[in-house]
């Protein structure tokens, strides 16, 4: 009986971790900064353009050409950069 409960608890924990895996965080290379967007290059030269606040442009400029970890949020059908940090 204890093995059954252990299996159920393991299944619940595994399913909760799987839900967190699709959080919108990805590793990219920051290729370009425009007035209100950034262009990121991912694996296999996949390009993604995401919106960014104009006030954050100066902060993001330090990461140009570097690998970054990006957290996206979908607002009104457009991806917006919520957080961008350097990745070693």
FENNORDA-V247819 format. One record per residue. PSI is psi in whole degrees, -180 to 180 (none if undefined). NEAR is the number of other C-alpha atoms within 8 Angstrom. Layout:
psi=PSI near=NEAR
psi=PSI near=NEAR
This chain:
psi=-38 near=4
psi=-31 near=5
psi=-34 near=6
psi=-46 near=7
psi=-38 near=8
psi=-40 near=8
psi=-41 near=8
psi=-45 near=8
psi=-41 near=8
psi=-41 near=8
psi=-41 near=8
psi=-44 near=8
psi=-41 near=8
psi=-41 near=8
psi=-33 near=8
psi=-35 near=8
psi=-36 near=8
psi=-32 near=8
psi=-31 near=7
psi=-14 near=7
psi=-27 near=6
psi=62 near=7
psi=-4 near=6
psi=10 near=8
psi=130 near=9
psi=159 near=7
psi=128 near=10
psi=170 near=12
psi=126 near=12
psi=113 near=15
psi=-34 near=10
psi=146 near=8
psi=122 near=12
psi=-173 near=6
psi=-43 near=6
psi=14 near=9
psi=165 near=11
psi=150 near=13
psi=128 near=12
psi=144 near=12
psi=126 near=12
psi=-161 near=11
psi=146 near=6
psi=33 near=4
psi=32 near=6
psi=128 near=7
psi=142 near=8
psi=134 near=8
psi=132 near=9
psi=148 near=11
psi=151 near=11
psi=149 near=12
psi=142 near=8
psi=-32 near=7
psi=-24 near=5
psi=-5 near=8
psi=-43 near=11
psi=-35 near=7
psi=-39 near=6
psi=-27 near=9
psi=-29 near=8
psi=-21 near=6
psi=3 near=10
psi=127 near=11
psi=0 near=7
psi=163 near=9
psi=133 near=12
psi=154 near=13
psi=124 near=12
psi=136 near=14
psi=118 near=12
psi=154 near=11
psi=135 near=9
psi=113 near=8
psi=119 near=7
psi=39 near=4
psi=3 near=5
psi=138 near=8
psi=132 near=11
psi=142 near=11
psi=119 near=12
psi=-44 near=9
psi=140 near=7
psi=124 near=10
psi=154 near=7
psi=146 near=9
psi=130 near=8
psi=none near=3
